Amino acid sequence: MSNEAVIQHGAGTHEVHGDHHEGHHHHETFITKYVFSQDHKMIAKQFLITGIIWALIGGAMSVLFRIQLGYPEATLPWLEDIFGHWAKDGRITPEFYYALGTMHGTILVFFVLTAGLTGTFANLLIPFQVGARDMASPFMNMLSYWFFVLSSVIMLSSLFVQTGPASGGWTVYPPLSALGDATQGSKIGMDLWLISMAMFVVSSLLGGVNYISTILNLRTKGMTMTRMPLTVWAILFTALLGLLSFPVLLSGFILLLFDRHLGTSFYLSDIVLAGNILPNEGGSAILYQHLFWFLGHPEVYIIILPTMGLVSEVMSVNARKPVFGYMAMIASMFAIALLAFLVWAHHMFVTGMNPFLGSVFVLLTLLIAVPSAIKVFNWLTTLWRGNLHLTPAMMFCIGFVSMFISGGLTGIWLGNSTLDLHLHDTYFVIGHFHIVMGVSAFMGMFAGIYHWFPKMYGRYMNNTLGYIHFWITMVCAYVIFWPMHYEGFAGMPRRYYDYSNWESFKQFVELNKVISFAAILSFLVQILFVFNFFYSIFKGRKVTTKNPWKSNTLEWTTPINPGHGNWPGEIPEVYRWAYDYGKDGVDHIDQITPIGENESKEGH
Amino acid sequence: MTWTEYFVIIIVALIFIVVFQIAKASEYVSVLKGEKKAFQQNNRINAFLMLVFLVLGLAAAWWCNSLLYDKTLLGVPAASDHGEEIDNMMWITLYITGFVFVITQVLLFWFAYRYQTTETRKVHYYPHNNKLELLWTVVPAIALTVLVAFGLYYWYRITGEAPKEAMEVEVTGHQFGWEYRYPGKDSILGRQNYKLVDAAKQNPLGQDWADVANHDDLHPSELHLVVNRPVKLIIRSQDVIHDVGLPHFRLKMDAVPGIPTTMWFTPKITTAEMRKITGNENFVYEIACDQMCGNGHYSMKGIIVVETQEEFDKWMAEQKPQYNLAKPEVASKAAPGAENNKDLVLAQ
């Protein structure tokens, strides 16, 4: 590949730009700087702040349905004051409960942990860490954000329609989601959901194409693929996953729209609904599940891979030690990305699928545990004999690994079809995936936010609040999700509004109170974090040195508040990998330092 | 809103402000003390807390187990032969994953404590070690092979063909309840077509009355099974996807409109025996819908009674074919017995 040429070309055209930047060549208005910005740093911040707003909304929803689950008998008049007939007599209605759960899932999975997470760190870190002035296509990048906003606005509007938002679960399985008469949420709310998600897919694809082309084409001189920080590798795999699987999801959604409005029968067959015999014949409700999970499963890796990258990087910096097994880390991410496409049907073991087909998916699913195990052991070895700087970011890295272990191991349970027969759709599943892709991903994201906040805003976040945030989050996460596995062992189904009429599941009243209490507490602590975030943007302690964490990667060679184009002069050239920490007794050697004459050959 | 609610909000807000002020003050203190000193102090405190978290966390896990164990099915024997196998699989998996869990969590938090930064600590530059990496590729691979092997062995036994002597029962889900159909004396479930469903005409399952096999099909309100006799459920749905969830039998199967599914097992413990085992007089086997099916999902319950052959026969004798309800004028003329029914239909 003619890397050189591309880089020189890229650098050449931008340099003019960069040189003039110090002057007043650029006429930036408020609109071009803060709203329709094409600067990767600003777009990253836009994604992050939009993601935070969504996280607060989605988190608040979980608080509401936890109130129902923890205190099903309680009447809380203030609920009716706010939500009107959705909380008649101060009690959340079943319609409201299911809408809350559905929206909580949709918002957290897609809007926060996909757009909010990848959108933030891909935009922030790719140009910074590969040494580029900006994304390959800043305009597409801007579109990607604004399609996300459009998608957000549509989703938000669905919360306010008369019949309420989608309420069939975040996976919106037909026929429930296809038939407005089956549930209120499948009326106009479902259409808005589908249109919003279609816009979301557009946003994802625009972003993904950009991330991939920037990583492949705009690396600075000397930045070979195997010198890239693991963050960039992780984002590359994430973008590839999204690019290949989101279109399949979109196709599934389009067929669903057809079934809803054009009288087709892709997913519908032999249905009698409330006494009405529907004409649809020959469709398969299971087809939708295949299309959905063909994205749906890669989606969990789209969520977790970027945080794996963030954690690897932040952990290495704060352990003052190279990440252990750099190549193995890349190889295992590659293996995870590849296998991610071959395991989707493990969500469907109990749909009546062919048992032989099921067994293939068992094998492939459990195979993913191997690269995951490699990563865990590599992180542990990275900590081993390090010199750990326990900054809030580092604390969240350790929390991430703990959560990833806990949630990963229960994945081995559920991936085994024999156990899935018993545990499928019980609270065991809720515990499993919240720990492994909810809490883990948030921990990785927090690590990234605390670590790169100084680069984003030129200020630090408050440390003490960071530690409080970490510890309460960590403890609450386990208090909330660990006992849920026991509810799963009782066979307690998920998505139940009330368990009191069930002889088999009514014994967890006290436990559900405890879980709800911990959920509310952890939500309050997240508000504290958000407060810390916004307060620190304006009032945080100022960063006084270019490289506050003594890190090796390129973003810390830019000015404290980098302008458009990132580096004032030429883009620096790279001579080594990003993880020379503690080499030959030297604390750190950044990537732009040429290999010394007497340097040992060890390392990468 | 009531005064208590305002009060709670005010309290929470006050706590926020206090925490925030403390945090801000601690930042000033750290500037006064020198950033380095504050950094070291933070490290020491948090490294220690890591260790505390590990110890208390493991203790809490133990405590949680002792509190909740009896509320789960872990100590309750599986009520079906397949369930016993699933329980075996669960314990095998628990031992392997539990072992890995403890080792890795202990190492993680111990390292976090042990290698906290100090003035003198020299890091060990250790970028990779192929042997180690190979080791922790191969060992998990072997462990997982064991799990896959056991899992698939059981999986094929559970999902294999039902034995010939198995009793067939049809279970149909709809928003929000279950219907059961027994084949009657001829042991054949009659033909069905969803377009014939008509609850007003006593035909909620769309039985095709032109098919004689339907005339003795029974339609009771509970699902009765015979202990130690294999049963094959034919599972249907009339509207959206439901799921026949049988926690005590450890089994589950979706009910999909247009695509009937099956599931078979042999009940091992009668309802009466299970009441003794669990010490719960009100114990019943419940069918829980395990697939989100609408606003009444949480109330979609069915009851299974497992009983001896005698009890079952007695109960069965009390049931009347649905045909009698749907076509009382025809059925009442006919003497009981399939042959007569057949003649009648032919005459029509």
Boltz contact constraints between the chains, C-beta under 6 A:
constraints:
  - contact:
      token1: [A, 78]
      token2: [B, 1]
      max_distance: 6.0
  - contact:
      token1: [A, 78]
      token2: [B, 5]
      max_distance: 6.0
  - contact:
      token1: [A, 94]
      token2: [B, 295]
      max_distance: 6.0
  - contact:
      token1: [A, 95]
      token2: [B, 295]
      max_distance: 6.0
  - contact:
      token1: [A, 169]
      token2: [B, 292]
      max_distance: 6.0
  - contact:
      token1: [A, 173]
      token2: [B, 241]
      max_distance: 6.0
  - contact:
      token1: [A, 175]
      token2: [B, 240]
      max_distance: 6.0
  - contact:
      token1: [A, 176]
      token2: [B, 240]
      max_distance: 6.0
  - contact:
      token1: [A, 182]
      token2: [B, 240]
      max_distance: 6.0
  - contact:
      token1: [A, 182]
      token2: [B, 294]
      max_distance: 6.0
  - contact:
      token1: [A, 183]
      token2: [B, 294]
      max_distance: 6.0
  - contact:
      token1: [A, 183]
      token2: [B, 295]
      max_distance: 6.0
  - contact:
      token1: [A, 269]
      token2: [B, 257]
      max_distance: 6.0
  - contact:
      token1: [A, 269]
      token2: [B, 258]
      max_distance: 6.0
  - contact:
      token1: [A, 270]
      token2: [B, 194]
      max_distance: 6.0
  - contact:
      token1: [A, 270]
      token2: [B, 257]
      max_distance: 6.0
  - contact:
      token1: [A, 270]
      token2: [B, 258]
      max_distance: 6.0
  - contact:
      token1: [A, 271]
      token2: [B, 239]
      max_distance: 6.0
  - contact:
      token1: [A, 271]
      token2: [B, 257]
      max_distance: 6.0
  - contact:
      token1: [A, 272]
      token2: [B, 194]
      max_distance: 6.0
  - contact:
      token1: [A, 272]
      token2: [B, 197]
      max_distance: 6.0
  - contact:
      token1: [A, 272]
      token2: [B, 238]
      max_distance: 6.0
  - contact:
      token1: [A, 273]
      token2: [B, 239]
      max_distance: 6.0
  - contact:
      token1: [A, 277]
      token2: [B, 195]
      max_distance: 6.0
  - contact:
      token1: [A, 285]
      token2: [B, 241]
      max_distance: 6.0
  - contact:
      token1: [A, 285]
      token2: [B, 256]
      max_distance: 6.0
  - contact:
      token1: [A, 320]
      token2: [B, 123]
      max_distance: 6.0
  - contact:
      token1: [A, 321]
      token2: [B, 123]
      max_distance: 6.0
  - contact:
      token1: [A, 322]
      token2: [B, 127]
      max_distance: 6.0
  - contact:
      token1: [A, 325]
      token2: [B, 128]
      max_distance: 6.0
  - contact:
      token1: [A, 325]
      token2: [B, 133]
      max_distance: 6.0
  - contact:
      token1: [A, 328]
      token2: [B, 133]
      max_distance: 6.0
  - contact:
      token1: [A, 350]
      token2: [B, 252]
      max_distance: 6.0
  - contact:
      token1: [A, 350]
      token2: [B, 253]
      max_distance: 6.0
  - contact:
      token1: [A, 350]
      token2: [B, 254]
      max_distance: 6.0
  - contact:
      token1: [A, 351]
      token2: [B, 254]
      max_distance: 6.0
  - contact:
      token1: [A, 352]
      token2: [B, 254]
      max_distance: 6.0
  - contact:
      token1: [A, 352]
      token2: [B, 261]
      max_distance: 6.0
  - contact:
      token1: [A, 355]
      token2: [B, 159]
      max_distance: 6.0
  - contact:
      token1: [A, 359]
      token2: [B, 152]
      max_distance: 6.0
  - contact:
      token1: [A, 362]
      token2: [B, 151]
      max_distance: 6.0
  - contact:
      token1: [A, 363]
      token2: [B, 148]
      max_distance: 6.0
  - contact:
      token1: [A, 366]
      token2: [B, 144]
      max_distance: 6.0
  - contact:
      token1: [A, 366]
      token2: [B, 148]
      max_distance: 6.0
  - contact:
      token1: [A, 369]
      token2: [B, 144]
      max_distance: 6.0
  - contact:
      token1: [A, 370]
      token2: [B, 140]
      max_distance: 6.0
  - contact:
      token1: [A, 370]
      token2: [B, 141]
      max_distance: 6.0
  - contact:
      token1: [A, 373]
      token2: [B, 140]
      max_distance: 6.0
  - contact:
      token1: [A, 374]
      token2: [B, 137]
      max_distance: 6.0
  - contact:
      token1: [A, 377]
      token2: [B, 136]
      max_distance: 6.0
  - contact:
      token1: [A, 380]
      token2: [B, 107]
      max_distance: 6.0
  - contact:
      token1: [A, 383]
      token2: [B, 111]
      max_distance: 6.0
  - contact:
      token1: [A, 384]
      token2: [B, 111]
      max_distance: 6.0
  - contact:
      token1: [A, 385]
      token2: [B, 124]
      max_distance: 6.0
  - contact:
      token1: [A, 386]
      token2: [B, 115]
      max_distance: 6.0
  - contact:
      token1: [A, 386]
      token2: [B, 123]
      max_distance: 6.0
  - contact:
      token1: [A, 387]
      token2: [B, 117]
      max_distance: 6.0
  - contact:
      token1: [A, 387]
      token2: [B, 121]
      max_distance: 6.0
  - contact:
      token1: [A, 387]
      token2: [B, 123]
      max_distance: 6.0
  - contact:
      token1: [A, 388]
      token2: [B, 115]
      max_distance: 6.0
  - contact:
      token1: [A, 388]
      token2: [B, 116]
      max_distance: 6.0
  - contact:
      token1: [A, 388]
      token2: [B, 117]
      max_distance: 6.0
  - contact:
      token1: [A, 389]
      token2: [B, 117]
      max_distance: 6.0
  - contact:
      token1: [A, 390]
      token2: [B, 43]
      max_distance: 6.0
  - contact:
      token1: [A, 390]
      token2: [B, 46]
      max_distance: 6.0
  - contact:
      token1: [A, 390]
      token2: [B, 47]
      max_distance: 6.0
  - contact:
      token1: [A, 398]
      token2: [B, 112]
      max_distance: 6.0
  - contact:
      token1: [A, 401]
      token2: [B, 108]
      max_distance: 6.0
  - contact:
      token1: [A, 402]
      token2: [B, 108]
      max_distance: 6.0
  - contact:
      token1: [A, 405]
      token2: [B, 104]
      max_distance: 6.0
  - contact:
      token1: [A, 409]
      token2: [B, 97]
      max_distance: 6.0
  - contact:
      token1: [A, 409]
      token2: [B, 101]
      max_distance: 6.0
  - contact:
      token1: [A, 412]
      token2: [B, 97]
      max_distance: 6.0
  - contact:
      token1: [A, 413]
      token2: [B, 93]
      max_distance: 6.0
  - contact:
      token1: [A, 416]
      token2: [B, 151]
      max_distance: 6.0
  - contact:
      token1: [A, 417]
      token2: [B, 155]
      max_distance: 6.0
  - contact:
      token1: [A, 418]
      token2: [B, 86]
      max_distance: 6.0
  - contact:
      token1: [A, 418]
      token2: [B, 89]
      max_distance: 6.0
  - contact:
      token1: [A, 418]
      token2: [B, 151]
      max_distance: 6.0
  - contact:
      token1: [A, 418]
      token2: [B, 154]
      max_distance: 6.0
  - contact:
      token1: [A, 418]
      token2: [B, 155]
      max_distance: 6.0
  - contact:
      token1: [A, 419]
      token2: [B, 89]
      max_distance: 6.0
  - contact:
      token1: [A, 419]
      token2: [B, 90]
      max_distance: 6.0
  - contact:
      token1: [A, 421]
      token2: [B, 251]
      max_distance: 6.0
  - contact:
      token1: [A, 421]
      token2: [B, 252]
      max_distance: 6.0
  - contact:
      token1: [A, 422]
      token2: [B, 86]
      max_distance: 6.0
  - contact:
      token1: [A, 422]
      token2: [B, 250]
      max_distance: 6.0
  - contact:
      token1: [A, 424]
      token2: [B, 252]
      max_distance: 6.0
  - contact:
      token1: [A, 425]
      token2: [B, 290]
      max_distance: 6.0
  - contact:
      token1: [A, 462]
      token2: [B, 23]
      max_distance: 6.0
  - contact:
      token1: [A, 462]
      token2: [B, 27]
      max_distance: 6.0
  - contact:
      token1: [A, 464]
      token2: [B, 23]
      max_distance: 6.0
  - contact:
      token1: [A, 464]
      token2: [B, 26]
      max_distance: 6.0
  - contact:
      token1: [A, 465]
      token2: [B, 23]
      max_distance: 6.0
  - contact:
      token1: [A, 483]
      token2: [B, 64]
      max_distance: 6.0
  - contact:
      token1: [A, 486]
      token2: [B, 68]
      max_distance: 6.0
  - contact:
      token1: [A, 486]
      token2: [B, 72]
      max_distance: 6.0
  - contact:
      token1: [A, 489]
      token2: [B, 72]
      max_distance: 6.0
  - contact:
      token1: [A, 489]
      token2: [B, 73]
      max_distance: 6.0
  - contact:
      token1: [A, 489]
      token2: [B, 74]
      max_distance: 6.0
  - contact:
      token1: [A, 490]
      token2: [B, 72]
      max_distance: 6.0
  - contact:
      token1: [A, 490]
      token2: [B, 73]
      max_distance: 6.0
  - contact:
      token1: [A, 491]
      token2: [B, 247]
      max_distance: 6.0
  - contact:
      token1: [A, 493]
      token2: [B, 288]
      max_distance: 6.0
  - contact:
      token1: [A, 493]
      token2: [B, 290]
      max_distance: 6.0
  - contact:
      token1: [A, 495]
      token2: [B, 292]
      max_distance: 6.0
  - contact:
      token1: [A, 496]
      token2: [B, 298]
      max_distance: 6.0
  - contact:
      token1: [A, 497]
      token2: [B, 298]
      max_distance: 6.0
  - contact:
      token1: [A, 498]
      token2: [B, 298]
      max_distance: 6.0
  - contact:
      token1: [A, 503]
      token2: [B, 282]
      max_distance: 6.0
  - contact:
      token1: [A, 503]
      token2: [B, 284]
      max_distance: 6.0
  - contact:
      token1: [A, 504]
      token2: [B, 247]
      max_distance: 6.0
  - contact:
      token1: [A, 504]
      token2: [B, 286]
      max_distance: 6.0
  - contact:
      token1: [A, 507]
      token2: [B, 71]
      max_distance: 6.0
  - contact:
      token1: [A, 582]
      token2: [B, 123]
      max_distance: 6.0
  - contact:
      token1: [A, 582]
      token2: [B, 125]
      max_distance: 6.0
  - contact:
      token1: [A, 583]
      token2: [B, 125]
      max_distance: 6.0
  - contact:
      token1: [A, 603]
      token2: [B, 127]
      max_distance: 6.0
  - contact:
      token1: [A, 604]
      token2: [B, 127]
      max_distance: 6.0
